[in-house]
């Protein structure tokens, strides 16, 4: 979370995807928003829409930053690892169960184990 108020100058945010792949690239989208909360919601919508149109885009690593402060980033998606190695693609700090990508993606709770009894 940022404690320096909104809006920065200029009032823009950046959607960032980072990757560790040797062939990976980062995409930056600049857009205006009235507040940090609005920017977060808008960035989530952009990332989800892009992941539907282009399934190769990994949304769980999507991050938001002020345009003039790229070093101050925050996660947009949870990213928790599930019992079978899935990654939660629900929004950051969401309540309730985690959920994997896709309509039939696995849902799990923080108390769910690895299935071993």
Backbone as JSON Lines, residues from 0, in Angstrom:
{"i":0,"aa":"X","n":[0.83,-1.18,0.0],"ca":[0.0,0.0,0.0],"c":[0.88,1.25,0.0]}
{"i":1,"aa":"X","n":[0.37,2.28,-0.61],"ca":[1.09,3.53,-0.65],"c":[0.53,4.47,0.4]}
{"i":2,"aa":"X","n":[1.39,5.29,0.96],"ca":[0.94,6.23,1.97],"c":[1.16,7.67,1.53]}
{"i":3,"aa":"X","n":[1.45,7.88,0.25],"ca":[1.78,9.22,-0.22],"c":[0.62,9.92,-0.91]}
{"i":4,"aa":"X","n":[-0.6,9.36,-0.8],"ca":[-1.76,10.03,-1.37],"c":[-1.91,9.83,-2.85]}
{"i":5,"aa":"X","n":[-2.98,10.3,-3.36],"ca":[-3.33,10.16,-4.78],"c":[-3.88,11.47,-5.25]}
{"i":6,"aa":"X","n":[-3.72,11.94,-6.42],"ca":[-2.97,11.29,-7.48],"c":[-1.54,11.75,-7.5]}
{"i":7,"aa":"X","n":[-0.64,10.93,-7.98],"ca":[0.73,11.39,-8.22],"c":[0.73,12.25,-9.47]}
{"i":8,"aa":"X","n":[1.83,12.83,-9.79],"ca":[1.91,13.65,-10.99],"c":[2.78,12.96,-12.02]}
{"i":9,"aa":"X","n":[2.28,12.62,-13.19],"ca":[0.89,12.67,-13.63],"c":[0.09,11.53,-13.03]}
{"i":10,"aa":"X","n":[-1.23,11.66,-13.03],"ca":[-2.09,10.64,-12.4],"c":[-2.28,9.47,-13.34]}
{"i":11,"aa":"X","n":[-1.28,8.61,-13.37],"ca":[-1.31,7.42,-14.2],"c":[-0.8,6.25,-13.39]}
{"i":12,"aa":"X","n":[-1.19,5.06,-13.8],"ca":[-0.67,3.84,-13.18],"c":[-0.15,2.95,-14.29]}
{"i":13,"aa":"X","n":[0.63,1.96,-13.94],"ca":[1.23,1.08,-14.93],"c":[0.97,-0.36,-14.54]}
{"i":14,"aa":"X","n":[0.49,-1.12,-15.5],"ca":[0.29,-2.55,-15.32],"c":[1.56,-3.22,-15.8]}
{"i":15,"aa":"X","n":[2.17,-4.02,-14.93],"ca":[3.46,-4.6,-15.23],"c":[3.39,-6.12,-15.11]}
{"i":16,"aa":"X","n":[3.96,-6.82,-16.07],"ca":[4.11,-8.28,-15.98],"c":[5.59,-8.58,-16.01]}
{"i":17,"aa":"X","n":[6.08,-9.19,-14.96],"ca":[7.49,-9.57,-14.92],"c":[7.59,-11.07,-15.12]}
{"i":18,"aa":"X","n":[8.67,-11.5,-15.69],"ca":[8.87,-12.93,-15.9],"c":[10.33,-13.27,-15.72]}
{"i":19,"aa":"X","n":[10.59,-14.51,-15.32],"ca":[11.97,-14.96,-15.16],"c":[12.44,-15.72,-16.39]}
{"i":20,"aa":"X","n":[11.59,-15.89,-17.37],"ca":[11.93,-16.64,-18.57],"c":[12.99,-15.9,-19.39]}
{"i":21,"aa":"X","n":[13.91,-16.67,-19.98],"ca":[14.92,-16.07,-20.84],"c":[14.3,-15.44,-22.08]}
{"i":22,"aa":"X","n":[13.13,-15.94,-22.48],"ca":[12.44,-15.39,-23.64],"c":[11.26,-14.52,-23.24]}
{"i":23,"aa":"X","n":[11.16,-14.18,-21.97],"ca":[10.02,-13.41,-21.47],"c":[10.21,-11.92,-21.68]}
{"i":24,"aa":"X","n":[9.1,-11.24,-21.72],"ca":[9.1,-9.79,-21.89],"c":[8.12,-9.19,-20.9]}
{"i":25,"aa":"X","n":[8.25,-7.91,-20.65],"ca":[7.35,-7.18,-19.76],"c":[6.52,-6.22,-20.58]}
{"i":26,"aa":"X","n":[5.22,-6.14,-20.25],"ca":[4.33,-5.23,-20.95],"c":[3.87,-4.17,-19.97]}
{"i":27,"aa":"X","n":[3.86,-2.93,-20.4],"ca":[3.42,-1.81,-19.57],"c":[2.23,-1.15,-20.26]}
{"i":28,"aa":"X","n":[1.16,-0.94,-19.5],"ca":[-0.01,-0.24,-20.01],"c":[-0.21,1.0,-19.15]}
{"i":29,"aa":"X","n":[-0.27,2.16,-19.76],"ca":[-0.5,3.4,-19.03],"c":[-1.97,3.77,-19.15]}
{"i":30,"aa":"X","n":[-2.58,4.19,-18.05],"ca":[-3.97,4.62,-18.07],"c":[-4.22,5.58,-16.92]}
{"i":31,"aa":"X","n":[-5.26,6.38,-17.06],"ca":[-5.65,7.32,-16.02],"c":[-6.67,6.67,-15.1]}
{"i":32,"aa":"X","n":[-6.66,7.06,-13.84],"ca":[-7.64,6.6,-12.86],"c":[-7.8,7.67,-11.8]}
{"i":33,"aa":"X","n":[-8.98,7.74,-11.2],"ca":[-9.28,8.77,-10.21],"c":[-8.6,8.51,-8.87]}
{"i":34,"aa":"X","n":[-8.31,7.24,-8.55],"ca":[-7.71,6.9,-7.27],"c":[-6.91,5.62,-7.42]}
{"i":35,"aa":"X","n":[-6.13,5.29,-6.4],"ca":[-5.38,4.04,-6.43],"c":[-6.33,2.85,-6.46]}
{"i":36,"aa":"X","n":[-7.42,2.91,-5.69],"ca":[-8.4,1.82,-5.7],"c":[-9.01,1.65,-7.09]}
{"i":37,"aa":"X","n":[-9.35,2.76,-7.74],"ca":[-9.89,2.68,-9.1],"c":[-8.86,2.13,-10.08]}
{"i":38,"aa":"X","n":[-7.61,2.54,-9.92],"ca":[-6.54,2.04,-10.79],"c":[-6.36,0.54,-10.61]}
{"i":39,"aa":"X","n":[-6.43,0.07,-9.35],"ca":[-6.28,-1.36,-9.07],"c":[-7.4,-2.15,-9.75]}
{"i":40,"aa":"X","n":[-8.65,-1.69,-9.61],"ca":[-9.78,-2.37,-10.23],"c":[-9.68,-2.37,-11.75]}
{"i":41,"aa":"X","n":[-9.28,-1.24,-12.31],"ca":[-9.15,-1.14,-13.76],"c":[-8.02,-2.04,-14.27]}
{"i":42,"aa":"X","n":[-6.92,-2.08,-13.56],"ca":[-5.79,-2.93,-13.96],"c":[-6.17,-4.4,-13.9]}
{"i":43,"aa":"X","n":[-6.93,-4.8,-12.88],"ca":[-7.4,-6.19,-12.79],"c":[-8.27,-6.52,-14.0]}
{"i":44,"aa":"X","n":[-9.18,-5.62,-14.35],"ca":[-10.05,-5.85,-15.52],"c":[-9.22,-5.99,-16.8]}
{"i":45,"aa":"X","n":[-8.24,-5.11,-16.99],"ca":[-7.38,-5.2,-18.17],"c":[-6.64,-6.53,-18.22]}
{"i":46,"aa":"X","n":[-6.05,-6.92,-17.09],"ca":[-5.29,-8.17,-17.06],"c":[-6.18,-9.37,-17.34]}
{"i":47,"aa":"X","n":[-7.37,-9.41,-16.72],"ca":[-8.27,-10.53,-16.95],"c":[-8.74,-10.58,-18.4]}
{"i":48,"aa":"X","n":[-9.04,-9.42,-18.98],"ca":[-9.48,-9.39,-20.38],"c":[-8.36,-9.83,-21.31]}
{"i":49,"aa":"X","n":[-7.14,-9.37,-21.06],"ca":[-6.02,-9.78,-21.91],"c":[-5.75,-11.28,-21.79]}
{"i":50,"aa":"X","n":[-5.92,-11.83,-20.59],"ca":[-5.67,-13.26,-20.43],"c":[-6.72,-14.11,-21.14]}
{"i":51,"aa":"X","n":[-7.92,-13.58,-21.31],"ca":[-8.95,-14.29,-22.08],"c":[-8.62,-14.23,-23.56]}
{"i":52,"aa":"X","n":[-8.23,-13.06,-24.03],"ca":[-7.89,-12.9,-25.45],"c":[-6.59,-13.59,-25.83]}
{"i":53,"aa":"X","n":[-5.64,-13.58,-24.9],"ca":[-4.31,-14.15,-25.15],"c":[-3.95,-15.07,-23.98]}
{"i":54,"aa":"X","n":[-4.29,-16.36,-24.07],"ca":[-4.06,-17.27,-22.94],"c":[-2.6,-17.4,-22.53]}
{"i":55,"aa":"X","n":[-1.67,-17.01,-23.37],"ca":[-0.26,-17.11,-23.01],"c":[0.16,-16.04,-22.0]}
{"i":56,"aa":"X","n":[-0.68,-15.04,-21.77],"ca":[-0.37,-14.0,-20.78],"c":[-0.62,-14.55,-19.39]}
{"i":57,"aa":"X","n":[0.36,-14.4,-18.52],"ca":[0.28,-14.91,-17.14],"c":[-0.18,-13.77,-16.25]}
{"i":58,"aa":"X","n":[-1.41,-13.89,-15.71],"ca":[-1.93,-12.76,-14.94],"c":[-1.52,-12.77,-13.47]}
{"i":59,"aa":"X","n":[-1.14,-13.93,-12.93],"ca":[-0.85,-13.95,-11.49],"c":[0.38,-13.13,-11.12]}
{"i":60,"aa":"X","n":[1.2,-12.74,-12.06],"ca":[2.37,-11.91,-11.76],"c":[2.14,-10.43,-12.09]}
{"i":61,"aa":"X","n":[0.91,-10.08,-12.45],"ca":[0.59,-8.7,-12.81],"c":[0.75,-7.78,-11.61]}
{"i":62,"aa":"X","n":[1.37,-6.65,-11.83],"ca":[1.64,-5.7,-10.76],"c":[1.21,-4.3,-11.18]}
{"i":63,"aa":"X","n":[0.94,-3.45,-10.2],"ca":[0.51,-2.07,-10.43],"c":[1.51,-1.13,-9.78]}
{"i":64,"aa":"X","n":[1.82,-0.04,-10.47],"ca":[2.67,0.99,-9.88],"c":[2.25,2.35,-10.42]}
{"i":65,"aa":"X","n":[2.65,3.38,-9.71],"ca":[2.48,4.73,-10.23],"c":[3.4,4.88,-11.44]}
{"i":66,"aa":"X","n":[2.98,5.65,-12.41],"ca":[3.78,5.81,-13.62],"c":[5.16,6.39,-13.32]}
{"i":67,"aa":"X","n":[5.23,7.29,-12.37],"ca":[6.51,7.94,-12.07],"c":[7.26,7.28,-10.91]}
{"i":68,"aa":"X","n":[6.81,6.09,-10.5],"ca":[7.47,5.38,-9.39],"c":[7.4,3.88,-9.64]}
{"i":69,"aa":"X","n":[8.01,3.41,-10.69],"ca":[7.94,2.0,-11.06],"c":[8.54,1.08,-10.02]}
{"i":70,"aa":"X","n":[9.43,1.59,-9.18],"ca":[10.05,0.75,-8.16],"c":[9.09,0.46,-7.02]}
{"i":71,"aa":"X","n":[7.97,1.16,-6.93],"ca":[6.98,0.96,-5.86],"c":[5.79,0.21,-6.45]}
{"i":72,"aa":"X","n":[5.9,-1.1,-6.48],"ca":[4.87,-1.92,-7.11],"c":[4.06,-2.68,-6.07]}
{"i":73,"aa":"X","n":[2.86,-3.06,-6.46],"ca":[2.06,-3.93,-5.61],"c":[1.4,-4.98,-6.49]}
{"i":74,"aa":"X","n":[1.24,-6.15,-5.91],"ca":[0.6,-7.26,-6.61],"c":[-0.87,-6.95,-6.85]}
{"i":75,"aa":"X","n":[-1.41,-7.45,-7.96],"ca":[-2.84,-7.35,-8.22],"c":[-3.55,-8.66,-7.95]}
{"i":76,"aa":"X","n":[-2.83,-9.78,-8.08],"ca":[-3.43,-11.09,-7.91],"c":[-2.74,-11.83,-6.78]}
{"i":77,"aa":"X","n":[-3.46,-12.76,-6.17],"ca":[-3.0,-13.47,-4.98],"c":[-1.69,-14.22,-5.2]}
{"i":78,"aa":"X","n":[-1.68,-15.15,-6.15],"ca":[-0.46,-15.9,-6.44],"c":[-0.16,-17.04,-5.48]}
{"i":79,"aa":"X","n":[-1.08,-17.35,-4.54],"ca":[-0.86,-18.46,-3.61],"c":[-0.76,-19.77,-4.39]}
{"i":80,"aa":"X","n":[0.11,-20.65,-3.93],"ca":[0.3,-21.95,-4.57],"c":[-0.63,-22.96,-3.92]}
{"i":81,"aa":"X","n":[-1.39,-23.68,-4.76],"ca":[-2.35,-24.66,-4.27],"c":[-1.73,-26.01,-4.0]}
{"i":82,"aa":"X","n":[-2.55,-26.95,-3.5],"ca":[-2.04,-28.27,-3.12],"c":[-1.49,-29.08,-4.29]}
{"i":83,"aa":"X","n":[-1.94,-28.8,-5.49],"ca":[-1.44,-29.53,-6.67],"c":[-0.57,-28.65,-7.55]}
{"i":84,"aa":"X","n":[-0.07,-27.53,-7.02],"ca":[0.81,-26.65,-7.77],"c":[0.1,-25.56,-8.56]}
{"i":85,"aa":"X","n":[-1.23,-25.46,-8.42],"ca":[-1.96,-24.4,-9.11],"c":[-1.58,-23.05,-8.49]}
{"i":86,"aa":"X","n":[-1.87,-21.99,-9.22],"ca":[-1.61,-20.64,-8.71],"c":[-2.94,-19.9,-8.62]}
{"i":87,"aa":"X","n":[-3.19,-19.26,-7.48],"ca":[-4.44,-18.52,-7.28],"c":[-4.43,-17.25,-8.12]}
{"i":88,"aa":"X","n":[-5.5,-17.07,-8.9],"ca":[-5.62,-15.88,-9.75],"c":[-6.73,-14.95,-9.27]}
{"i":89,"aa":"X","n":[-7.12,-15.1,-8.0],"ca":[-8.07,-14.16,-7.43],"c":[-7.31,-12.88,-7.07]}
{"i":90,"aa":"X","n":[-8.03,-11.8,-6.79],"ca":[-7.37,-10.53,-6.5],"c":[-6.58,-10.6,-5.2]}
{"i":91,"aa":"X","n":[-5.58,-9.75,-5.08],"ca":[-4.7,-9.68,-3.92],"c":[-5.54,-9.45,-2.66]}
{"i":92,"aa":"X","n":[-5.23,-10.15,-1.59],"ca":[-5.89,-10.04,-0.28],"c":[-7.39,-10.31,-0.37]}
{"i":93,"aa":"X","n":[-7.78,-11.26,-1.21],"ca":[-9.19,-11.63,-1.34],"c":[-9.64,-12.44,-0.13]}
{"i":94,"aa":"X","n":[-10.93,-12.39,0.2],"ca":[-11.45,-13.24,1.28],"c":[-11.78,-14.63,0.74]}
{"i":95,"aa":"X","n":[-11.82,-15.61,1.61],"ca":[-12.3,-16.93,1.24],"c":[-11.29,-17.79,0.5]}
{"i":96,"aa":"X","n":[-11.84,-18.74,-0.26],"ca":[-11.03,-19.74,-0.93],"c":[-10.19,-19.15,-2.07]}
{"i":97,"aa":"X","n":[-9.07,-19.8,-2.32],"ca":[-8.24,-19.48,-3.47],"c":[-8.83,-20.19,-4.68]}
{"i":98,"aa":"X","n":[-8.53,-19.69,-5.89],"ca":[-9.03,-20.36,-7.09],"c":[-7.99,-20.31,-8.19]}
{"i":99,"aa":"X","n":[-7.87,-21.44,-8.88],"ca":[-6.95,-21.53,-10.02],"c":[-7.63,-20.93,-11.25]}
{"i":100,"aa":"X","n":[-6.83,-20.66,-12.26],"ca":[-7.32,-20.05,-13.5],"c":[-8.29,-20.98,-14.22]}
{"i":101,"aa":"X","n":[-9.25,-20.41,-14.92],"ca":[-10.18,-21.17,-15.74],"c":[-11.52,-21.4,-15.06]}
{"i":102,"aa":"X","n":[-12.53,-21.68,-15.87],"ca":[-13.87,-21.92,-15.34],"c":[-13.93,-23.13,-14.44]}
{"i":103,"aa":"X","n":[-13.13,-24.14,-14.73],"ca":[-13.13,-25.36,-13.92],"c":[-11.88,-25.45,-13.04]}
{"i":104,"aa":"X","n":[-11.28,-24.31,-12.75],"ca":[-10.07,-24.29,-11.94],"c":[-10.33,-24.73,-10.51]}
{"i":105,"aa":"X","n":[-9.36,-25.39,-9.91],"ca":[-9.45,-25.89,-8.56],"c":[-9.62,-24.73,-7.57]}
{"i":106,"aa":"X","n":[-10.45,-24.92,-6.56],"ca":[-10.57,-23.97,-5.45],"c":[-10.08,-24.67,-4.19]}
{"i":107,"aa":"X","n":[-9.36,-23.95,-3.35],"ca":[-8.83,-24.54,-2.12],"c":[-8.78,-23.49,-1.02]}
{"i":108,"aa":"X","n":[-8.79,-23.96,0.22],"ca":[-8.69,-23.08,1.39],"c":[-7.3,-23.12,1.96]}
{"i":109,"aa":"X","n":[-6.99,-22.16,2.8],"ca":[-5.66,-22.11,3.41],"c":[-5.4,-23.31,4.29]}
{"i":110,"aa":"X","n":[-6.46,-23.95,4.81],"ca":[-6.3,-25.11,5.68],"c":[-6.21,-26.42,4.92]}
{"i":111,"aa":"X","n":[-6.42,-26.38,3.59],"ca":[-6.36,-27.61,2.81],"c":[-4.92,-28.11,2.75]}
{"i":112,"aa":"X","n":[-4.75,-29.39,2.99],"ca":[-3.4,-29.98,2.95],"c":[-3.07,-30.5,1.57]}
{"i":113,"aa":"X","n":[-2.05,-31.31,1.53],"ca":[-1.61,-31.87,0.24],"c":[-2.34,-33.17,-0.08]}
{"i":114,"aa":"X","n":[-3.33,-33.53,0.73],"ca":[-4.11,-34.75,0.48],"c":[-3.55,-35.98,1.17]}
{"i":115,"aa":"X","n":[-2.37,-35.88,1.74],"ca":[-1.77,-37.04,2.4],"c":[-2.44,-37.22,3.76]}
{"i":116,"aa":"X","n":[-2.76,-38.47,4.07],"ca":[-3.4,-38.74,5.36],"c":[-2.55,-39.65,6.21]}
